[in-house]
Amino acid sequence: MPRVVPEYQQEARNRIIKAAVEAFLESGYRQTTMEDIAERLGVSKAAIYSYFEDKEELLIAMDEAMQQTLKEELDSLFKHTRSSDSFLDWAMSILDWNIDNMIRYSSLHLEVLSEASRNASLRKMLRERLMKATSIATDL
């Protein structure tokens, strides 16, 4: 098998994650298949499976990407408002950003919570997510 440039691998993973988010939001986590995601990207299922073992691993990678985005957004808000605005303005910016994301991803969050009631590894992911979110808030 030919070697793939690491930057391309990361970009491909990111494209798969983005397509998965769109598919999960549109059809739901349970109803979305790896084939649905592959069709969105115009690739084979095998291409998806070369990056992710299964849909659950893809969901976990998606959550990690969202956590990283959250950290970057909060850092940006903190740096921007820290120099020019009051703490209240900064807190309101974070609250607004959080509400926007909750609204956008609410159906997916609820579905993952429901799925976690039947799936130990997803429960573990949610616990880890809470710990990471707490750590991010503490760091700020």
Contacts in CASP RR format, 6 or more apart in sequence:
PFRMAT RR
TARGET T0000
AUTHOR 0000-0000-0000
METHOD contacts of the structure
MODEL  1
MPRVVPEYQQEARNRIIKAAVEAFLESGYRQTTMEDIAERLGVSKAAIYS
YFEDKEELLIAMDEAMQQTLKEELDSLFKHTRSSDSFLDWAMSILDWNID
NMIRYSSLHLEVLSEASRNASLRKMLRERLMKATSIATDL
9 51 0 8 1.000
12 51 0 8 1.000
13 51 0 8 1.000
13 61 0 8 1.000
14 65 0 8 1.000
15 41 0 8 1.000
16 37 0 8 1.000
16 41 0 8 1.000
16 48 0 8 1.000
16 51 0 8 1.000
16 52 0 8 1.000
16 58 0 8 1.000
17 58 0 8 1.000
17 61 0 8 1.000
17 62 0 8 1.000
17 65 0 8 1.000
19 37 0 8 1.000
19 40 0 8 1.000
19 41 0 8 1.000
20 32 0 8 1.000
20 37 0 8 1.000
20 58 0 8 1.000
20 59 0 8 1.000
20 62 0 8 1.000
21 62 0 8 1.000
21 108 0 8 1.000
22 40 0 8 1.000
23 32 0 8 1.000
23 36 0 8 1.000
23 37 0 8 1.000
23 40 0 8 1.000
24 32 0 8 1.000
24 59 0 8 1.000
24 62 0 8 1.000
24 108 0 8 1.000
24 111 0 8 1.000
25 104 0 8 1.000
25 105 0 8 1.000
25 107 0 8 1.000
25 108 0 8 1.000
26 32 0 8 1.000
27 36 0 8 1.000
28 107 0 8 1.000
28 108 0 8 1.000
28 111 0 8 1.000
29 55 0 8 1.000
29 59 0 8 1.000
29 108 0 8 1.000
29 111 0 8 1.000
29 112 0 8 1.000
29 115 0 8 1.000
30 111 0 8 1.000
30 115 0 8 1.000
32 55 0 8 1.000
33 55 0 8 1.000
34 45 0 8 1.000
34 48 0 8 1.000
34 49 0 8 1.000
34 54 0 8 1.000
34 55 0 8 1.000
34 58 0 8 1.000
35 45 0 8 1.000
37 48 0 8 1.000
37 58 0 8 1.000
38 44 0 8 1.000
38 45 0 8 1.000
38 47 0 8 1.000
38 48 0 8 1.000
41 47 0 8 1.000
41 48 0 8 1.000
48 58 0 8 1.000
52 58 0 8 1.000
52 61 0 8 1.000
56 119 0 8 1.000
56 121 0 8 1.000
56 122 0 8 1.000
59 112 0 8 1.000
59 122 0 8 1.000
59 125 0 8 1.000
60 121 0 8 1.000
60 125 0 8 1.000
63 125 0 8 1.000
63 129 0 8 1.000
66 105 0 8 1.000
67 129 0 8 1.000
67 132 0 8 1.000
67 133 0 8 1.000
67 136 0 8 1.000
70 101 0 8 1.000
70 133 0 8 1.000
70 136 0 8 1.000
71 136 0 8 1.000
73 97 0 8 1.000
74 94 0 8 1.000
74 97 0 8 1.000
74 136 0 8 1.000
74 140 0 8 1.000
75 140 0 8 1.000
77 90 0 8 1.000
77 93 0 8 1.000
77 94 0 8 1.000
77 97 0 8 1.000
78 90 0 8 1.000
78 140 0 8 1.000
80 93 0 8 1.000
81 89 0 8 1.000
81 90 0 8 1.000
81 93 0 8 1.000
82 90 0 8 1.000
102 109 0 8 1.000
112 122 0 8 1.000
112 126 0 8 1.000
113 126 0 8 1.000
115 122 0 8 1.000
116 122 0 8 1.000
116 123 0 8 1.000
116 125 0 8 1.000
116 126 0 8 1.000
117 123 0 8 1.000
END
